Amino acid sequence: DGVKQFGQRMVEDHTKANELLKQVAGRESIAVPDSLDAKAQARVDKLAKLSGAQFDRAYIKDQVKDHEQDVREFQLEAENGLDPDVKHFAAQTLPTLKEHLTMIKDLRKNSNSTSRK
């Protein structure tokens, strides 16, 4: 249930962030891709082949790694970005990414302690 709830939260929050990003990109005349790049699509394809606890473990591992990287990159942009709109977007999005990272780490901790019982 925790992984499902987290997944739903990802859909909601990332949809909102993508809409904001499209607005910023539009002001900068930058096209936003409509599909995933090959690396991200490969991650999705790999997860799509899994189910149950095996999916949960792989998804949690993937999301921890992804959100750690995102937090680092958004922090860097929020602090040092050159474009004011992009810098603001990064600063505005960063707290949500940090919250996601905390949530997924809690899920990892809970799933590790559950699997040991």
N, CA and C atoms as an extended XYZ file, in Angstrom:
351
Properties=species:S:1:pos:R:3:atomname:S:1:resname:S:1:resid:I:1 pbc="F F F"
N         0.818       -1.205        0.000 N   ASP     1
C         0.000        0.000        0.000 CA  ASP     1
C         0.860        1.266        0.000 C   ASP     1
N         1.934        1.250        0.761 N   GLY     2
C         2.796        2.427        0.836 CA  GLY     2
C         3.394        2.788       -0.510 C   GLY     2
N         3.802        1.790       -1.266 N   VAL     3
C         4.388        2.039       -2.587 CA  VAL     3
C         3.319        2.593       -3.532 C   VAL     3
N         2.116        2.059       -3.457 N   LYS     4
C         1.023        2.567       -4.295 CA  LYS     4
C         0.710        4.023       -3.958 C   LYS     4
N         0.651        4.326       -2.673 N   GLN     5
C         0.373        5.706       -2.257 CA  GLN     5
C         1.485        6.650       -2.709 C   GLN     5
N         2.724        6.180       -2.576 N   PHE     6
C         3.849        7.000       -3.024 CA  PHE     6
C         3.771        7.212       -4.535 C   PHE     6
N         3.471        6.161       -5.278 N   GLY     7
C         3.349        6.266       -6.730 CA  GLY     7
C         2.278        7.267       -7.132 C   GLY     7
N         1.150        7.236       -6.439 N   GLN     8
C         0.083        8.187       -6.739 CA  GLN     8
C         0.530        9.613       -6.449 C   GLN     8
N         1.250        9.784       -5.373 N   ARG     9
C         1.774       11.116       -5.027 CA  ARG     9
C         2.744       11.600       -6.101 C   ARG     9
N         3.553       10.677       -6.642 N   MET    10
C         4.490       11.044       -7.710 CA  MET    10
C         3.730       11.549       -8.930 C   MET    10
N         2.672       10.854       -9.294 N   VAL    11
C         1.870       11.263      -10.449 CA  VAL    11
C         1.325       12.672      -10.225 C   VAL    11
N         0.746       12.904       -9.073 N   GLU    12
C         0.141       14.206       -8.777 CA  GLU    12
C         1.185       15.326       -8.756 C   GLU    12
N         2.249       15.134       -7.988 N   ASP    13
C         3.234       16.200       -7.821 CA  ASP    13
C         4.043       16.447       -9.091 C   ASP    13
N         4.395       15.391       -9.785 N   HIS    14
C         5.197       15.565      -10.993 CA  HIS    14
C         4.364       16.137      -12.136 C   HIS    14
N         3.074       15.853      -12.154 N   THR    15
C         2.198       16.475      -13.152 CA  THR    15
C         2.168       17.988      -12.928 C   THR    15
N         2.016       18.403      -11.679 N   LYS    16
C         2.017       19.830      -11.351 CA  LYS    16
C         3.356       20.477      -11.722 C   LYS    16
N         4.451       19.818      -11.353 N   ALA    17
C         5.782       20.372      -11.644 CA  ALA    17
C         6.016       20.459      -13.153 C   ALA    17
N         5.556       19.469      -13.899 N   ASN    18
C         5.735       19.501      -15.345 CA  ASN    18
C         4.954       20.636      -15.986 C   ASN    18
N         3.779       20.931      -15.453 N   GLU    19
C         3.004       22.056      -15.968 CA  GLU    19
C         3.748       23.378      -15.723 C   GLU    19
N         4.312       23.531      -14.526 N   LEU    20
C         5.105       24.731      -14.233 CA  LEU    20
C         6.331       24.811      -15.138 C   LEU    20
N         6.975       23.679      -15.339 N   LEU    21
C         8.157       23.639      -16.194 CA  LEU    21
C         7.807       24.028      -17.627 C   LEU    21
N         6.678       23.558      -18.114 N   LYS    22
C         6.248       23.911      -19.473 CA  LYS    22
C         6.024       25.419      -19.592 C   LYS    22
N         5.504       26.041      -18.531 N   GLN    23
C         5.308       27.494      -18.545 CA  GLN    23
C         6.650       28.215      -18.631 C   GLN    23
N         7.601       27.773      -17.811 N   VAL    24
C         8.936       28.393      -17.831 CA  VAL    24
C         9.581       28.176      -19.195 C   VAL    24
N         9.508       26.964      -19.701 N   ALA    25
C        10.105       26.646      -21.002 CA  ALA    25
C         9.457       27.470      -22.109 C   ALA    25
N         8.148       27.652      -22.020 N   GLY    26
C         7.445       28.451      -23.016 CA  GLY    26
C         7.925       29.890      -23.045 C   GLY    26
N         8.159       30.446      -21.875 N   ARG    27
C         8.668       31.825      -21.802 CA  ARG    27
C        10.074       31.921      -22.385 C   ARG    27
N        10.807       30.833      -22.313 N   GLU    28
C        12.186       30.808      -22.808 CA  GLU    28
C        12.271       30.252      -24.231 C   GLU    28
N        11.118       29.923      -24.824 N   SER    29
C        11.046       29.319      -26.160 CA  SER    29
C        11.856       28.023      -26.251 C   SER    29
N        11.729       27.202      -25.218 N   ILE    30
C        12.402       25.912      -25.168 CA  ILE    30
C        11.333       24.820      -25.261 C   ILE    30
N        11.544       23.871      -26.151 N   ALA    31
C        10.598       22.771      -26.308 CA  ALA    31
C        10.817       21.743      -25.193 C   ALA    31
N         9.723       21.277      -24.613 N   VAL    32
C         9.771       20.244      -23.589 CA  VAL    32
C         9.392       18.926      -24.265 C   VAL    32
N        10.212       17.895      -24.121 N   PRO    33
C         9.902       16.613      -24.763 CA  PRO    33
C         8.563       16.044      -24.283 C   PRO    33
N         7.870       15.371      -25.184 N   ASP    34
C         6.592       14.745      -24.848 CA  ASP    34
C         6.745       13.302      -24.392 C   ASP    34
N         7.958       12.763      -24.502 N   SER    35
C         8.164       11.369      -24.126 CA  SER    35
C         9.463       11.235      -23.337 C   SER    35
N         9.628       10.076      -22.747 N   LEU    36
C        10.829        9.803      -21.956 CA  LEU    36
C        12.033        9.602      -22.859 C   LEU    36
N        13.214        9.913      -22.327 N   ASP    37
C        14.427        9.582      -23.068 CA  ASP    37
C        14.669        8.077      -22.944 C   ASP    37
N        15.618        7.567      -23.710 N   ALA    38
C        15.856        6.120      -23.764 CA  ALA    38
C        16.204        5.531      -22.402 C   ALA    38
N        17.003        6.247      -21.623 N   LYS    39
C        17.415        5.744      -20.307 CA  LYS    39
C        16.216        5.622      -19.367 C   LYS    39
N        15.385        6.646      -19.327 N   ALA    40
C        14.204        6.619      -18.457 CA  ALA    40
C        13.214        5.558      -18.923 C   ALA    40
N        13.050        5.417      -20.239 N   GLN    41
C        12.141        4.405      -20.759 CA  GLN    41
C        12.629        2.999      -20.409 C   GLN    41
N        13.935        2.795      -20.428 N   ALA    42
C        14.504        1.494      -20.052 CA  ALA    42
C        14.198        1.179      -18.588 C   ALA    42
N        14.265        2.202      -17.719 N   ARG    43
C        13.931        2.007      -16.306 CA  ARG    43
C        12.466        1.605      -16.157 C   ARG    43
N        11.587        2.270      -16.893 N   VAL    44
C        10.160        1.959      -16.840 CA  VAL    44
C         9.923        0.532      -17.345 C   VAL    44
N        10.552        0.191      -18.448 N   ASP    45
C        10.390       -1.147      -19.025 CA  ASP    45
C        10.857       -2.235      -18.057 C   ASP    45
N        11.973       -1.979      -17.387 N   LYS    46
C        12.498       -2.942      -16.414 CA  LYS    46
C        11.504       -3.146      -15.271 C   LYS    46
N        10.972       -2.058      -14.739 N   LEU    47
C        10.013       -2.146      -13.640 CA  LEU    47
C         8.710       -2.806      -14.088 C   LEU    47
N         8.314       -2.584      -15.335 N   ALA    48
C         7.050       -3.132      -15.837 CA  ALA    48
C         7.061       -4.658      -15.882 C   ALA    48
N         8.240       -5.245      -15.883 N   LYS    49
C         8.360       -6.705      -15.930 CA  LYS    49
C         8.263       -7.337      -14.539 C   LYS    49
N         8.218       -6.512      -13.512 N   LEU    50
C         8.203       -7.005      -12.133 CA  LEU    50
C         6.813       -6.879      -11.535 C   LEU    50
N         6.597       -7.589      -10.431 N   SER    51
C         5.328       -7.465       -9.718 CA  SER    51
C         5.541       -7.764       -8.244 C   SER    51
N         4.539       -7.408       -7.453 N   GLY    52
C         4.554       -7.705       -6.024 CA  GLY    52
C         5.740       -7.099       -5.298 C   GLY    52
N         6.263       -7.871       -4.351 N   ALA    53
C         7.368       -7.400       -3.516 CA  ALA    53
C         8.613       -7.108       -4.342 C   ALA    53
N         8.811       -7.879       -5.417 N   GLN    54
C         9.970       -7.658       -6.281 CA  GLN    54
C         9.885       -6.272       -6.936 C   GLN    54
N         8.698       -5.900       -7.404 N   PHE    55
C         8.494       -4.563       -7.965 CA  PHE    55
C         8.734       -3.505       -6.894 C   PHE    55
N         8.140       -3.704       -5.724 N   ASP    56
C         8.264       -2.715       -4.644 CA  ASP    56
C         9.732       -2.429       -4.336 C   ASP    56
N        10.525       -3.480       -4.174 N   ARG    57
C        11.952       -3.297       -3.847 CA  ARG    57
C        12.682       -2.538       -4.952 C   ARG    57
N        12.453       -2.938       -6.211 N   ALA    58
C        13.138       -2.294       -7.333 CA  ALA    58
C        12.688       -0.842       -7.490 C   ALA    58
N        11.402       -0.596       -7.332 N   TYR    59
C        10.862        0.761       -7.457 CA  TYR    59
C        11.412        1.669       -6.361 C   TYR    59
N        11.419        1.173       -5.141 N   ILE    60
C        11.945        1.962       -4.029 CA  ILE    60
C        13.418        2.293       -4.274 C   ILE    60
N        14.202        1.307       -4.662 N   LYS    61
C        15.622        1.527       -4.927 CA  LYS    61
C        15.808        2.575       -6.029 C   LYS    61
N        15.037        2.455       -7.092 N   ASP    62
C        15.113        3.390       -8.217 CA  ASP    62
C        14.738        4.802       -7.781 C   ASP    62
N        13.672        4.915       -7.006 N   GLN    63
C        13.195        6.233       -6.594 CA  GLN    63
C        14.118        6.915       -5.589 C   GLN    63
N        14.747        6.138       -4.709 N   VAL    64
C        15.732        6.731       -3.788 CA  VAL    64
C        16.872        7.324       -4.604 C   VAL    64
N        17.423        6.539       -5.502 N   LYS    65
C        18.542        6.996       -6.325 CA  LYS    65
C        18.140        8.218       -7.159 C   LYS    65
N        16.975        8.159       -7.795 N   ASP    66
C        16.502        9.241       -8.654 CA  ASP    66
C        16.267       10.521       -7.859 C   ASP    66
N        15.625       10.410       -6.700 N   HIS    67
C        15.332       11.605       -5.915 CA  HIS    67
C        16.577       12.185       -5.244 C   HIS    67
N        17.539       11.344       -4.881 N   GLU    68
C        18.803       11.889       -4.363 CA  GLU    68
C        19.482       12.742       -5.433 C   GLU    68
N        19.502       12.240       -6.653 N   GLN    69
C        20.105       12.996       -7.755 CA  GLN    69
C        19.315       14.275       -8.044 C   GLN    69
N        17.994       14.166       -8.073 N   ASP    70
C        17.164       15.342       -8.336 CA  ASP    70
C        17.359       16.425       -7.289 C   ASP    70
N        17.389       16.032       -6.019 N   VAL    71
C        17.573       17.016       -4.946 CA  VAL    71
C        18.917       17.730       -5.132 C   VAL    71
N        19.979       16.974       -5.422 N   ARG    72
C        21.297       17.602       -5.645 CA  ARG    72
C        21.240       18.604       -6.802 C   ARG    72
N        20.657       18.184       -7.919 N   GLU    73
C        20.623       19.042       -9.106 CA  GLU    73
C        19.735       20.266       -8.906 C   GLU    73
N        18.579       20.094       -8.296 N   PHE    74
C        17.686       21.227       -8.076 CA  PHE    74
C        18.274       22.189       -7.041 C   PHE    74
N        18.960       21.655       -6.032 N   GLN    75
C        19.629       22.503       -5.031 CA  GLN    75
C        20.690       23.362       -5.708 C   GLN    75
N        21.476       22.738       -6.560 N   LEU    76
C        22.533       23.455       -7.287 CA  LEU    76
C        21.937       24.560       -8.154 C   LEU    76
N        20.877       24.233       -8.873 N   GLU    77
C        20.233       25.221       -9.739 CA  GLU    77
C        19.594       26.333       -8.915 C   GLU    77
N        18.934       25.979       -7.819 N   ALA    78
C        18.278       26.980       -6.980 CA  ALA    78
C        19.287       27.961       -6.389 C   ALA    78
N        20.492       27.466       -6.097 N   GLU    79
C        21.515       28.321       -5.492 CA  GLU    79
C        22.346       29.070       -6.521 C   GLU    79
N        22.613       28.437       -7.673 N   ASN    80
C        23.589       28.995       -8.611 CA  ASN    80
C        23.062       29.227      -10.014 C   ASN    80
N        21.781       29.001      -10.237 N   GLY    81
C        21.233       29.134      -11.583 CA  GLY    81
C        21.408       30.530      -12.153 C   GLY    81
N        21.602       30.575      -13.458 N   LEU    82
C        21.804       31.851      -14.136 CA  LEU    82
C        20.499       32.446      -14.653 C   LEU    82
N        19.569       31.595      -15.056 N   ASP    83
C        18.286       32.066      -15.560 CA  ASP    83
C        17.333       32.232      -14.386 C   ASP    83
N        16.817       33.433      -14.162 N   PRO    84
C        15.964       33.671      -12.986 CA  PRO    84
C        14.706       32.794      -12.953 C   PRO    84
N        14.088       32.555      -14.105 N   ASP    85
C        12.878       31.728      -14.133 CA  ASP    85
C        13.187       30.274      -13.783 C   ASP    85
N        14.274       29.753      -14.325 N   VAL    86
C        14.663       28.369      -14.058 CA  VAL    86
C        15.111       28.238      -12.600 C   VAL    86
N        15.847       29.221      -12.133 N   LYS    87
C        16.300       29.225      -10.739 CA  LYS    87
C        15.096       29.224       -9.790 C   LYS    87
N        14.098       30.038      -10.103 N   HIS    88
C        12.884       30.098       -9.284 CA  HIS    88
C        12.133       28.766       -9.334 C   HIS    88
N        12.023       28.171      -10.524 N   PHE    89
C        11.365       26.875      -10.663 CA  PHE    89
C        12.062       25.832       -9.790 C   PHE    89
N        13.380       25.809       -9.837 N   ALA    90
C        14.148       24.841       -9.044 CA  ALA    90
C        13.906       25.063       -7.551 C   ALA    90
N        13.948       26.324       -7.122 N   ALA    91
C        13.737       26.641       -5.703 CA  ALA    91
C        12.317       26.297       -5.271 C   ALA    91
N        11.366       26.503       -6.150 N   GLN    92
C         9.965       26.234       -5.851 CA  GLN    92
C         9.691       24.726       -5.777 C   GLN    92
N        10.388       23.955       -6.589 N   THR    93
C        10.167       22.510       -6.681 CA  THR    93
C        10.975       21.733       -5.648 C   THR    93
N        12.089       22.269       -5.212 N   LEU    94
C        13.006       21.582       -4.315 CA  LEU    94
C        12.356       21.048       -3.028 C   LEU    94
N        11.524       21.817       -2.324 N   PRO    95
C        10.926       21.272       -1.098 CA  PRO    95
C        10.089       20.009       -1.350 C   PRO    95
N         9.392       19.965       -2.462 N   THR    96
C         8.594       18.783       -2.793 CA  THR    96
C         9.500       17.596       -3.065 C   THR    96
N        10.593       17.818       -3.790 N   LEU    97
C        11.534       16.730       -4.059 CA  LEU    97
C        12.160       16.208       -2.774 C   LEU    97
N        12.483       17.117       -1.861 N   LYS    98
C        13.035       16.692       -0.568 CA  LYS    98
C        12.011       15.875        0.214 C   LYS    98
N        10.764       16.282        0.143 N   GLU    99
C         9.707       15.533        0.811 CA  GLU    99
C         9.570       14.134        0.196 C   GLU    99
N         9.628       14.067       -1.136 N   HIS   100
C         9.566       12.763       -1.807 CA  HIS   100
C        10.724       11.873       -1.357 C   HIS   100
N        11.906       12.448       -1.262 N   LEU   101
C        13.079       11.675       -0.856 CA  LEU   101
C        12.892       11.123        0.562 C   LEU   101
N        12.390       11.938        1.456 N   THR   102
C        12.122       11.481        2.821 CA  THR   102
C        11.087       10.359        2.817 C   THR   102
N        10.039       10.532        2.025 N   MET   103
C         8.979        9.524        1.953 CA  MET   103
C         9.517        8.189        1.441 C   MET   103
N        10.298        8.221        0.375 N   ILE   104
C        10.769        6.976       -0.219 CA  ILE   104
C        11.819        6.313        0.677 C   ILE   104
N        12.620        7.108        1.362 N   LYS   105
C        13.577        6.523        2.307 CA  LYS   105
C        12.844        5.868        3.475 C   LYS   105
N        11.749        6.483        3.920 N   ASP   106
C        10.939        5.868        4.975 CA  ASP   106
C        10.333        4.550        4.488 C   ASP   106
N         9.871        4.538        3.243 N   LEU   107
C         9.337        3.293        2.677 CA  LEU   107
C        10.414        2.219        2.611 C   LEU   107
N        11.627        2.626        2.215 N   ARG   108
C        12.736        1.667        2.144 CA  ARG   108
C        13.036        1.101        3.523 C   ARG   108
N        13.081        1.990        4.516 N   LYS   109
C        13.373        1.556        5.886 CA  LYS   109
C        12.278        0.595        6.377 C   LYS   109
N        11.016        0.942        6.137 N   ASN   110
C         9.908        0.100        6.568 CA  ASN   110
C         9.888       -1.231        5.833 C   ASN   110
N        10.204       -1.222        4.545 N   SER   111
C        10.194       -2.485        3.805 CA  SER   111
C        11.369       -3.360        4.229 C   SER   111
N        12.509       -2.752        4.570 N   ASN   112
C        13.642       -3.537        5.059 CA  ASN   112
C        13.342       -4.174        6.409 C   ASN   112
N        12.695       -3.430        7.295 N   SER   113
C        12.402       -3.984        8.611 CA  SER   113
C        11.289       -5.029        8.520 C   SER   113
N        10.361       -4.853        7.603 N   THR   114
C         9.291       -5.834        7.399 CA  THR   114
C         9.832       -7.129        6.809 C   THR   114
N        10.765       -6.998        5.868 N   SER   115
C        11.294       -8.204        5.218 CA  SER   115
C        12.191       -9.012        6.148 C   SER   115
N        12.679       -8.402        7.213 N   ARG   116
C        13.523       -9.126        8.181 CA  ARG   116
C        12.710       -9.930        9.183 C   ARG   116
N        11.420       -9.628        9.289 N   LYS   117
C        10.574      -10.294       10.300 CA  LYS   117
C        10.207      -11.687        9.862 C   LYS   117
